[in-house]
Amino acid sequence: MIRLLQEKDIPQAQRVVRVAFGTLLRVPDPENFAADMDYVRTRWLADASAAFVADVDGQIVGSNLATRWGSVGFFGPLTVHPDYWNKGIAQQLMQPVMECFDRWRVTLAGLYTFAESPKHISLYQKYGFYPRFLTAIMSKPVSSKRSEGSGSRRFTDISTSDHDSIIQECNRLTDSVYPGLSVEREIRAVHAQGLGDTILFWEEGKFVGFAVCHCGPGTEAGNGKCYVKFGVADSEPHFEQLLTLCDELAESRGLAQLEAGVNLSRHEAYRHMLEYGYRVERTGVAMHRPQEPGYSRPGVLVIDDWR
C-alpha cells in the first residue's frame, strides 16, 4: 500500500534510506550508512502532504518525497529496502509524486540519480524524465577567508516582521533565473527547524545573492559539514563573494567541511567553485521533465543538486 508518511513512520523510513543506499554503494555497514544525515524528517516537516511510503503489512519498505520550489518540482530520495527490490515498488512510489507535480502545475520537474545506472535512468524515463548534464557534488575544507566590502546578514538575525519582505527579495532574484522559481520553502524550513541559516547578501543597497545552508548532524549536511542546499548570485564577482560568506558561516559554526552541488551546464559557477578550492567528490545526472534546460544553462550562477 502506498500512503502518506506519518510521523511514527519516520524512524523506519530513515532506516530504509540508509540500508538502501548503503547496500547499493556496497558499504561495510549499510544499517549505519550516513546515520548523521537526515533527509526524511526535515522534508516531512517542510511538507507532510508530499511525503509517501510503501507499507507492506505495517512495515515501511520504501519512501519517496517531493519538493516544490515554486514552478520547479523535484523528488527524492526514492528508496526501497533491498529485500523488496525489483518488485515494482519504486514505480508505485512514483505515482503520488507525479500527481503532486500535476497538482502544483510545475513547469519543470526533475531529479538527481546515479549517472552510471541504466536501471535508474530507465525507470525515470518511463515518467518523461530525460538525462541531461552531470551534476557534481563538491567539497572543500572550511577556511578562514573573509569577504570584503559586502553587506551580508543571516536570516536568523532578521526580525520576524521582516521575514516576508526578505523572502520577496529572494524570490525576485530566483525568478530572474527561472520564472516562478522560489526556495521560500527551504528558507523557512531551515529557520523553523534550526537546520542552519540563510546568508543574505547586498551590494550598495541592491540584493545580489543568498545561500540556504544546512549545518551539522540531523540535517542534510551531517557531522562537521555545512551543506549549501541552494545558492544564487546575480554576477560572477558576487558569486565569488557568496562562496566566501558560506565559508564564514561554516567557520562560525565550528564546522570542518563545506559541501555543495552544481550542474555542470552552469560552467561559470562550476569554474568559480573549482578556483575557490572545491573538488568533485562524485557525480550524478540531472533528469528533466520536459526535456529542456530550465535554469541549468550557461550564465546561471546557482548552486543546487536536487538530491
HURA-V990932 format. One line per field, one symbol per residue. ss: DSSP state (a for helix, b for strand, c for the rest). phi: phi as a letter, one per 20 degrees, with the letter a starting at -180 (. if undefined). burial: 1 if it has 24 or more other ideal C-beta (glycine too) atoms within 12 Angstrom, else 0. Layout:
ss = ???
phi = ???
burial = ???
//
This chain:
ss = cbbbccaaaaaaaaaaaaaaaaaacccccaaaccccbccaaaaaaacaaabbbbbbccbbbbbbbbbbbbcbbbbcccbbcaaaccccaaaaaaaaaaaaaaaacccbbbbbbccccaaaaaaaaccccbbbbbbbbbbbbcccccccccbbbbaaaccaaaaaaaaaaaaaaaaaacccbccaaaaaaaaaaccbbbbbbbbccbbbbbbbbbbcccbcccccbbbbbbbbbccaaaaaaaaaaaaaaaaaccccbbbbbbbcccaaaaaaaaaaccbbbbbbbbbbbccccccccccccbbcccc
phi = .dbffdgfeggfffffgfffffffelefcggdflfedbdeffffffafecccceddlndfdabbcecddmedcbcpfeccggfdfmdnfgffffgffffgfffflfebcaadbffedgffffgfffdnecfcffdeecbbffddfcfcmedcbdgfeeggfdgfffffffffffffebgnfbdggfffffffemeradedcdclndfcrbbececnfmceengmcddefbbbbebfgfffffgfffgfffffemedbdcbdbfffefffgffffffofcfeaccceddcffbfmdebgnedcdabmf
burial = 0101100011011111111111010000010011001111111111100111111000011111111111111111111111010000110111111101100101111111110000011011001011111111111101000010010111110100000001101111110111011111111111101011111111100011111111110111110011111111110101111111111111001010111111111101110110010100000111111000011110011111111
//
